[in-house]
Amino acid sequence: MTATGPATAPVTAALALGDDALVLSHRLGEWAGHAPVLEEEVALANIALDLLGQARVLLSLAGDEDELAYLREERSFRNLQLVEQPGGDFAHTIARQLYFSTYQHLLYAELAAGDGPFAPLAAKAVKEVAYHRDHAEQWTLRLGDGTEESHGRMHRACEALWKFTGEMFQPVQGLDIDWTRLDERWRESVEAVLRRATLPVPEGPRTGAWSAGAGRQGLHTEPFGRMLAELQHLHRSHPGATW
Amino acid sequence: MVTATALEAELLELAGAVPDPELPVLTLRELGVLRAVHVQGTDTVDVDLTPTYTGCPAIEAMSLDIERVLRSHGMREVTVRTVLAPAWSTDDITPEGRRKLREFGIAPPRVRDGSDPVPLSLGPTRTIATHAAADPDPVHCPHCGSADTELLSRFSSTACKALRRCLACREPFDHFKEL
């Protein structure tokens, strides 16, 4: 697909946003055949498809989408460490969806309101992401304010992923965003959902000491290499293979 | 399209008559995804097409169908360009398109007032949406017309649809979500 867009989109920002969408799309796609119910399998696949479409447009602003997706090494990816974490149980996937879709929705709304090179894509994607956010919020409520088992799992998931949430608000070169304000609005929104869901707001640090904001600099966690191997294997074995 | 020539208007009509590959009851014109046709010279044409969802895989089939139709109408070079702005909205579906969707068994999207794309309200802790009685603009069952329907899943057979069930006739149905 060739999307018309300004050729001057800053590459760093296009890779950051595009890699977030590509990597999370792949992680959500891993649920195919494993989701708890059929409707949820379809929902996660549809969210993954939305993200893949966004990734294609964004990566095309930075270069050749296939080369960027299939032929880059791990250290060249600029995605958040949050999106590369393995899916975990369903609660982990929902906690990640809550943290990420809230961030993406707020960020795209800001970009859509401006007149920068990402405005056309953001204006379109913000409407799609609104459904992802709604999906995550409703599931957070249902699991948090559900059974003892679902509450416990959702609580553990929110705690486990909390340390990856600080990285989202590290400034990205080329994006004119008030990141401190974005972080405040994110916290307000996520905390309101957690409270409604009877879940405690995590209190731990929002970055890991050794890896603060490292995804945007190309440093990734151990599971990412294995995920990338799976994502790139076919193309590297059979260059240019098509359906 | 203010300065469209007669040929451009004719090609726009031809391209607009191409059926949607996933919802063949609708044409591309009724879906509202065909933005413009620009003729360069005598037999070269650029077509502007906008996707419903950014990741909608149907757009590639649409492009191929448009190319085929316009080539068979004497155009030698057909280029279909994907344009994102202004973003497509379900309000771009024509009234005729909405009627056809309903007849096909898909509840058409409600017309938006141009405000927030999705009401982000924290509802009950079940996936069932607010009861129909409390909703001023409920989704009607395309089979029996009842306004008493419930949400089963926000995402259905494609990203653009939600899965609902009618509480009157008990039939499940797809709802083309407002975007």
Interface residues (C-beta under 8 A of the other chain):
Chain A: M1 T2 A3 T4 G5 E39 E40 V42 A43 A45 N46 I47 L49 D50 L51 L52 G53 Q54 R56 V57 A119 P120 L121 A123 K124 A125 V126 K127 E128 A130 Y131 R133 D134 H135 E137 Q138 L141 R142 D145 G146 A192 V193 R196 A197
Chain B: P51 Y53 T54 G55 C56 P57 I59 E60 R81 T82 V83 L84 A85 P86 A87 W88 S89 D116 P117 V118 L120 L122 G123 P124 T125 R126 T127 L152 S153 R154 F155 S156 S157 T158 A159 L163 K177 L179
